[in-house]
Amino acid sequence: MSSIKQNWRVAVLDMYEGVPNEGMRCIREILAQYATARGIRLQFDEFEVRLRQEVPDLSYDIYISTGGPGSPVASAGSDWENAYFDLIHQLLDWNQGAGPKKHVLFICHSYQLMCRYFELGNVCQRKSTAFGVFPVHITDQAMSEPVLQGLTDPFYIVDSRNWQVIELNQGQLDKMGAQVLAIEKERPHVPLERATMAIRFNHQFIGTQFHPEADATGMRMYLMQEEKKHQVINTHGAEKYYSMLEQLTDPDKIMLTHDRFIPAFLDQAVYSDVRERITV
């Protein structure tokens, strides 16, 4: 008699460098809810990458690398980044083998690092901070992307960043078989290139500029902070600020992305190699 593997291990790479955040709470909750919903046992361990230089080994089934503060460029050559990229190199090598694949989700800061690692484009500072709830568009080539199934076009995301990935190296994307999955909303009045918002790097690696783990509770807490409130109002106006607060209660906006994106990534990791993962 055959059965689907029931015990899964997830490594969460904490890139927050000790900065208080809501991202880790959200990821923990999503993983716990996913395990309950799918009826599997899911163990997850956390690794503080930037301060303690902790990186997991290859014994985990799934890896989630979080967002974080600061420059994704200034860390080039640092001890922690060398250790991080060494893990990435090992995972790429592993996935070339015949065994069950190891899927990795890269969020925000980690996404920017990976775009640098793969030399996919210009990782550079924005003219102003992007913070708030915004729509993003699915590209034509990503309409059949499994992780985006169940989302609308556009779908709504939480953005929090000073950096962006633009001026893509199409030759490198083609060489890797990578695909841009989503881009910023169109702003006809802004003469700036629309940044990439998600890329599938390969069959097992996917990255998002936005925060798919963000929930209404955490985002409301941020938006109610005076500094963030003034930041949004000064950049987008009071009407947009109060619209963002209203959108938090809309189940078709960021909560749809929260409920669908990471569970779909986990589904792909758990079930895509089902033949290899079936135990006898």
N, C-alpha and C positions, 0 to 999 in steps of 0.2 A: 504494500500500500504506500502511495506517495503522498507527501504533504508539503505545503509551502513552508519555507524557513520561517520560524516563529521568533527567533532571537536576533535582534539587530543592534548594532552599535554605531552611534553617531558622535563624531568629534566636532565640537563647536570651537572654532578659532576666534577668541575674543580679541578684537583689534582696537578696543576702546581706550587702551593706554591708561586705565584707571579713571577715566572721565565718567561721571554719572550719566546714565543713559536708560532708555526704555527698551532698547533693542534686545538686550539679553533676556529680559523678562518675557518679551513677546515670543522670542524663539523658543524658550523653555515651555511656554504655554502651548504653542503650536505643536511642538514635538509630543508633549503629553496627550494633547487632544487627538492627535493623529494616531498614536498607539492605541488609544481607547477605541476610536472609530473603526480601525482596521483589525482590532483584535489580535495585535501582535505585542511582543515584549520589546521595548525599545530603550536601551540604555544610552544616555548621552553624557559625555564628559567634556569639561571646558578647559581650554588651554589659553593662558595669558601670553600672547605672542610678543608684544612690543616691550613690556617692562621686564618680564621674567624670562623672555626668550624661550617660551615653552612651545613646542610643536608636537603633534601626535605622531605615532608611528603608522605603519601601514596595516595595523590590525583592525581598523575601523571599516565599516561598510560604506558609510556616507560621511561627507564633510560639509560643514557650513562655515564660511568665513565671513565675519560681520563687517559692518561699517565701522568708521572710527574717525577721530579728529585729525587735523593737520594735513601737511603736504604729502601727496603720494609720490612726489619726485625727490624731496630732500632726503628720504630714507635710503636712497640708492647707495649700495655698498656697506650699509650698516650690518652689524652682526645678526640682528633679528631678521632683517630682510633676507640676508643670505640663507639663514636657516629656513625661512618661509619658502623661498624659491627652490631650495633643495628638496623640500617636501613636494612641491609642485612637480619638480622634475621626476621624482620617484613615482608619483601618482601617474604621470604621463607614461612612464615606462611600464608600470603595472598594467595599465589599460591596453597596452599593446599585446599583452599576453592572452592566453586562451581562457583564463579563469573569469569568474564573475567580476564585472567592472565596478569601479568605485566612482560614484557620482559626487560632484562638488558644486555647491552654490556659492558664488562670490557676490557680496552685497556692498555697494557704494565704494568705500575706500578700497576694499579688496578688489572690486571690479576695476577701479582705476589702476591699481597695481598690476593686475593681470593684462590690461590693455598695454601697459608699459612693457611688461614681461614679453608679450607676444609681438610687440612693436606694431600695434594695429592702428595707431593714430597719434595725434598730438594731445597729450595729457597736460592741460594748462589751466590756469586760473580763470574764473569767470570775471566779468566786469563788476558783478555784484553778487551777493549771496543769494542762492535759490533756497527759499524755505516756505513750505506750505503744502497745500493740496492742489494738484494740477492734473489736467488730462494729458495722456501721452498716446501716441498713435502707433498701431501695429503696422509694420511694413508689409508690402505685398508678398514678399518672399517668406513671411513668417505666419501667414494665415493658417497653415497646417501644423504649426509648432505645438506639440502636445502640452507643454507647460502653460500655454496661453489659452488653451481651450476652456471655455466657460467664462472668459472675460469678454467685455464688449470692446468695440473700437469707436472712439477712444475708451481707454479705461483710466481710472483715477488712482493716483499714487501720492505717497508722501515723499517730498523732496527736501533734503537738508544737506547743502554742500556749497563749497566755494570753488570746486574744481569741476572740470568737464573733459569729455573725450570728443574731439572734433578732427577734421581734416584726415579722414580715414585713409589708410594704406590699402586700397582695394586689392592690389596685387598680393599683399600678405594675407588678407582675408580669403581670397580665392585659393591661395596655396594651402591654407590650413583647412579649407572647407567650412570656414566660420560664416555666420550669418548675423546681420543686424536684425534684431527682432522688434525694436521699438525706438522711436525718436521723439524729441520734444514736440510740443504742440506748435502749430504754425502761427507765427506772429508777423503778419505782413508789414506792420509798422516798424518792426525791429530789423535792421539790416545786418543781422548776425546769423551765422550758420547754426542750424538746429543740431544740438548735441545728440549723441547716441544715448539711449536710455536702457537698452538691454542688448546683449550679444550672446549667441550660442557659439562658444569657442570651438567645441567639438561635440561628439555624441554624449560625452559624460560631463563636460564643464559648461556651466551657464552662469552669466553674470548680469547684475542689474545695477544701474546707476541709482535707482530709487530704493526705497525701503519696503519690500513686500511684506515684511513682518509687522509693520506699524499697524496699530489698532486705534480705535476712536479714543479710548481712555488715555493712552499715552500722548496722542497728538493733541487732545484737548488740554492736557496739562502743559504742554509746550506753548500752545497758542495763548494760554491765559497768563503766561509769564510776561511781565511788562516789557522786557527787552525784546522778546519775540514779537509781541503785539505791535510795538512801535516799528520794528523792522519790516513786518508785513505791510502795515499801513503806509509807511514812508515809501515803500517800493511799489505796492499795488493799489493803495487806497483803502479807505475804511470799508467801502462796499464789498470789496474782495475779501477783506478780513472776516467780516461777519458772514459772508457767503461760505467761507471755508469752515467756520464753526457749524453752520447749518448742514453742510455736506457730511459732517462726521456722523450724523444720525441717519443718513441715507444709506440703506443696505446695498444700494447699487453703486456706491462710490468706493471709498478706500476699504470698507469692510468686505466688499466683494473681492477685491484684490487680496486682502488679508486671508480670506477664507479659501481662496482658490489657488493662488500662485505656489506657495511653498508646499501645500498638500499635493499639488500636481507634480512638483519636482520630486517629492518623496515617493509618490506613486511610480514615477518613471524609474527611480532608483530601485525600488522594491520589486517591481513587476516586469521591467523591460528585459531583464536577463533571467526570466522565470525558469527557463529550461535548465540553465546552469545552476540555479539555486534550489531546484527541487531535490529534496533528500529522499532516499529510499529506505 
